[in-house]
Amino acid sequence: MVGAQLQLSEQSSFRPKVGLLAAVLILGILSYISLFSVEFTSLQLNSIKPSDELTPQQQQAILLDYQFPNIDDIDDKYHDDDDDNIDDTTNELNDDQYEPKEQNTTETIKSLQLQISEGIISNTIPITQINQAILHRNQEFQKAKENNTLPSSPACHPHFNHLPPNNGGQWNNTTKFKRILFYHARKAGGSSMNKYLVKVAQAYGIKIEWIEWNAMEEPGTQFDKEDTFYVTHLREPIARSISHFQYNGRWPCKTLQHREFEPTEENAYKLESWNETQGHEAKKTCHTRKNDVFRLGDCAVNCYTQWFGGLSCPRWEVPVQQQYEVAMSKLLKYNMIIVIDKLRDPKYVQAIENFFGVEGLLERGVPYCERMSHKANEKNPLAVKDETRARLTELNRVDLKLYHEISDCLEGGNYEDIPKWDGSRFVLDSFNFTQAKIDRQKAKAQKAMRSGE
């Protein structure tokens, strides 16, 4: 036993040295490579994370802007999404749940800003003040809705205008974009959209970042530090929910990774229990390791409303109707929304490719775990009962409303309002993909060196 302990001790002391030597070797190789021109052939979107430059103060600003793009806190490394077969307790709209106390909204927001600047985490801010901030944010949206002055859907009327921060909500048609931000909705064709938008960014030398799992970044906020062009996508909500169940809800991806596991109908989760805000169960917490913020991977009910709004953290007690309004207000500020269900129409595909000036929209991305989940579902075909589909339809009625509000304007196949690419609106060749990849690998090697010291 003593000999075994001594051997283990020697091995444990040897490992850091090996890791340190490996890190030094990697850093030396990367430094050598950076002296030469390296042809960039492929870049995974997850090699550039939108949260890398966020300060702690900006992370705390989530209470005002509902932006939570820190994907470093994700424990499960799903780099997700997509389905090559596009065919394929209830959230009540009850305004009585929301009764904010009488207080001065402006003073409330000033108080929140002060607390945020002092680094106080969101756990310390009363829910009544959170509700007041939400109410303030929705007033402009409600007023525009009543006056029929809401912006046109970016699905039917995409554009190259920019909404600068601190500009009183006024659009700018002269700003040159330096960054593309893609919001990746899970199981809605996102991996393929990732692949296409990387191709677009590479073609023009533009920086591209993405957000998944966490709340949608909103144009016109302090997170738009680089004159950002915003893109997201939608898929019919019931088809998306069922696809998500097949992908990770029927058998978890982590389980499918075990070679000895044999997926069967007997050990599968049932679609009938896929009826909660977090898949098979209701969302109970919104904690990450660092903060009390919104994050959501698996989702069966009103997922767009949750992801886009970023307000379904249970302790915040925000009614789903107000979550929907915040989600819609964000969506209407985006530059382009791609409707996945319309990709069956060659004219729509052509219109989108003309908009970006790059072909290849239908090239498929490969989501994490896709091959394993497809193989499992092929062996055990899923039968969807009519009553189960009807139940999902009822539970997702808020998301269905959002989907139709955004996409119904495309019915009829008239895509004449989708403009063609305008390269004059972008700072072309402003981002070096090859150098960015090398710099990131250097930083990773340096971090390994520091941890081995």
N, C-alpha and C positions, 0 to 999 in steps of 0.2 A: 504493500500500500504506500509506504514511504517513497519507494522507487517510482511508483506511478505518479505520486504528487510532485516529485522532483522533476520528472519528465514533463508533466503538464506545465509546471512553472517555467521550465526552460523554453517550451513551445510558446507560452504566453508572452514571455519577454522577447522572443525572437520575432513574433508577428509584427509588432510596431516597426521594427527595424526594416523588415521586408516591405511593409507598406510605405515607409519613408523613402526607401531606395526606389520603389516603383514610382512614387510621385515625382521624385527628382528626375527620373528617367523620362517620364511622360512630359514634364515641363520642358526638359531639354529638347525633346523631339519636336514639341509644338513651337518652341522658339525658333528652331531650325526651319520648320515648315513655313513659318510666317515671313521668312525672308524671300520666299519665292511665290510666284503667282500660282494659286491652286484653283483649278477649275471646279466650281461648285456644281454638283450634280443633284443633290437632294438635301432638303432641309425639313426636318420634322417640326411642326408648329410648336410642339411642347419644348423645343430647345430655347424658346424665347418666352419668358413669362411676364405677363403684364404687371405683376406686383413687384418686380425686382427693384424698382426705384422708389417704392412707396416709403415715406417716413412714418414713424409711429403716429405722428399727429394726423397724417392723412388717413391712416388706417382707422383712427378714432372718428374721423369725419363721416363715417358710415351712417351715423344717426341722422344727418341732414341730407345726404345724397344717396344713401342705400347702395353704395358700391362696395362689393366685397371680392376683389379679384385676387386674393391671396391663395393660389393653388398649392403653395408649399405646405399648407396645413392638411392636405388630403392624405389620409392614411392608406386608402385603397388606391392603387395606382392603375386606375382604369383610364386609358387614353382612347377611348370609347368609340363608338357609336356607329350606327348606320345599319341599314337592312337593304339588301339588293332587291327584295320583293316589296315594292312600295304598295302593291295591292294587298295586298293582304286585308258608420256615423257620418253624415252628409255635411258639406260646407254650405251653410245657409246664407242667403243674401238678406241679412237681417240688420237693418240700420239701427235697431233698438239696442244692439250689442254695444254700440259706440255712442257714449254720452260724455263728451269732454267737459271738464269743469270750466266755469267762466274764468278766463284770465287773458291778459294782454298777449296776443300771439307774437307781436314784434319783440316784446320783452322776453318771452319764452325762448325765442330763437337766439337772441343775444346771450341769454343765460347758457343755452346749450353750446354756443360758440365759445364762450368763456371756459366752460368745463372741458370742452374738447381741447382747447389750446393749453390747458393745464395738464393734459394727459390723463384725465379721469376716464376709465373704461365705461362702456355702455351699461354695465350692471348697476352702476350707481345713479343712473338717470331715471327718474320716475316714469312709469308708463304713461301717466297723464300728460307729461311733457312730450313724450314721443308722439302720442296721438295728436297733440296740438301742432307739432311740426308737420305731421302728415296732412292734417286739415289745411294748414297754410299752403302746402305744396299743391293740394288738389284744387284750391280755389280758382286758380288761373285756368286749369283744365275744364272745370265745370262751367266757368263763364264763357269760354270759347265754345263749349258744346251747346250751351243755351243760345248763343248768338250765331250758331252755324259757321264758326270761323276756325274750326279745328283744321290742322294741316291735312293735306291729301295723303292717302296711304302711300308709303314709300315702296310698296309692292307694285303699284300701278304707275306711280309718278316718282321714280327714283331721281336723284339730282346730285349735283356737285357743289351745293352750297354748304357753308360751314357755319356752325353755331358756336361762336367763341364764348369762353367763360367770362362772366362779369360784363356782359354786353347787353343786359336788359332784355334778353330773349330775341335779339335782332339777328337775322341771318346775314352772312357776308358772302358775296359772290366773287370776291377777288382773292381770298386767302388761298395759298397753295398748300395742299395736303402733304404731310411728311410721314404719315403713319396710317395703316389700315388696321382697324380693330374688328375682329370677327367674334361675335357672341355665338357660341356653339351650344345649341339646344340638344340634349341627349336623345338618341334614337329618332332623329328627324333628318337623316341624310347628312349629318354634320361632318363625318370623316371625309366624304367626297367633296363637300364644300371647302373643308380645310385644304385638301390637296389642290383644288382649283385655285383658291385664293393665294396660296403660296406661289403657284405658277404665275399668277398675275403680278404679285409683288416682285418676283424674280425678273419678270420681263421688263419691269420699269425701274428696278433698283429702289424699291420703297420698303420701309420697315413694316413688318406685320406682326401683330400680337393677337392673342386669343384669350377668351375666358370660357370656362366650363365649370360646372358644379356650383359656382357662386353667382351672386346677383349680377344682373346686366349693368354694364357701365353706361352712364347717361351722358349724352352730348351736352355741352354747355356747362359742365362742372369742372372743378379743379383737376379732375383726372385727365382731362384733355390738355396735356402739356405740350403736345407735339402736332397740333393742327390735324386732327384725326378724321378719317373717312370711316364711317360706321356701317357695318354690314351684319345682318343676321338672317335667319331663315325660319320657315314654319312648315309643318306637316299636319295633315288632318289629325286632330287630337286623339280620337279613338284608335285609329290605326297606329299612331305613335305609341299610345299606352300599351296596346297589345304587343307591338314589336319589342317594347322595352321589357315586358314580361318574358317574352321568349328569349331575349338576350341575356338577362341577368336575374329575372324574377322567378323563373321556373326552376332553374338550378343556378345557384350563384357561380359566377365565373371562377372564383377561388376553388370551389368544389370540383368543377370540371377540369381544373388543372391537374388534379391527382390522377395518375395513370391507372390506379387500381379502382377508381370510381366508375361504375357503369350506370349511366342515367336510365331510369325506367319511369313508367307512369306512377309506380308505387312510391318512389322516393322523390317525386316532383312536387313542388308547391303547386297549388291550384289557382287557376285564373279567378275563380269565385272569391278568393281572399285578397286578390290584387285590387283593392278598392279603398285605399287610404292615401293620405297626402304623401306618405313616404313608402309607397308600395304596399307591402303586406301589413304595415302598421302605421298608426298615426304619428306624425312628427311630434316628438316630445321635447326635444332640445335643439338648440342651434349653436352649441358650443364647438369651438375648435380647441386646439391645445393652448392657444394664446388669448383668444377673445371670445366674447359672447356675440357672435355674428352669424349671418345667414350662410348656410351651405346645404346643398341637397344633391345627392347622387340619384338613388332610385326614387322613382315617383310614378304614381298611377293616377292621381286626381289633381286637376287644375294646375298642371306642371308649368305651363307657360306663365300663368299668373304668378306662381311662386317664384320661378326663376327670374322673370323680367322685373317683377316688383321688388323681390328680395325682402318681403315683409311678413313671411309666414312663420317666423319664429314665435312659438306659442306664447311665451311670456310677454310678448308685446301686445297681444290681444287685438290685432288689427283685423277688422271684418273683411271678408273676402271681396266684397264689393269695392272697398277702398283699395285693396291690393290690386284689383283689376284696373282701377282708374290710374294708379301710379304706373302700372305696367304699360297701359295704353299711352300714357303721356310720354314715356320713354321711347316706345316703339315709333311714335309719330315724329320723333326727332332724328331717327336714323336716316342714312342716305339711301340704303337699298335693303329690301327684304325679299329674299328669294323663296318662292313658294314651291316646295319640293314636288307636290302633287301635279304641278303644271309641267314638269320636265318630260311628261309623255308627249307633249305638243312640240314638234320640231320648230314651229315658228317662235314659241316662247324661248326655247333653248337658243335659237339664233339671236333673238332680241337681247338676251342676257350676255351672250358672248360679244355682241356688238357694243353693249354698254361698257364692258371691261376691255374690249379690244383684244381679247385673247380667246383662242379656241380651247376645247378640252373639258367643257363643263360636265360632260357625262362620264368622264373617266372616274372609275370607282376608287375610293380610298379603302383601306383595310383597317377596320376597327379592332381594337384590342379584344381578344376572346371570341371574335366573330366565327372563326372556323370551328372552334369547339362547340359553341352554342348551336350553330347551324347543323353540325353533325348530330348533336343530341336531339334536336327537333326533327330532323329527317328520320331518325330511328323511331321517334315517338311523336307522330303528327298531332298537332294541337287541334282539338275540336272546340270551336267557340259556340256556346249555346246562345240562342236568340235572347233569352232572358238575361244572360250575363252581359251581352253587348248592350241591351237596353239599360241595364243598371249602370254600366260605365258611361253611357250617354247622359244619363241623368246626373251622375256625380261630376261629370266634366262640363256641365252646361256653361260655366263661366268661361272656360277655355274655348269652347265652341263659339261662344259669342265673340270673343277676341279674334279667333281665327277668321270668322266670316266678316267681321268689321274690317280686317286688313286685306283679305284676299278676294272677296266677292266682286270687287271692281274688275278683276281679270276675267270674269265669266263672259263668254262671247268671243274670246280669242282676239280681242283688239289690243295690240301691244304698241300702238303708234306713239304713245306718250312715254315710252322708255327711250331715252336719248342714247346717242352713240358716245363712245369714249372721248373725253376731252383731256388730253394729256397736258394742256396748258394749265390745268388746275392742280397739278402735282409737281413736287420738287423731284424730278427724275434723277436717277442714279445718286440718290442721297444716302443710300444705305448699302454697306458692303456685307453681303451674306457670309462670304467665306471668312472674312476677318472676325465677324460676330461669333461664328462658330468656334474659331480658334481661341478668341478671347474667353469664351465661356469655358472651354476645356482647360485653359490655363488657370482660370479662377478655381475650377474644381480641383486641379492638381495642387495648387497652392493651399487650398483648404485642407487637403489630405496631409500635406507636409506639416501644417500647423498642428493638426490633431495628433500627429505622430511624434511631436517634439516632447 
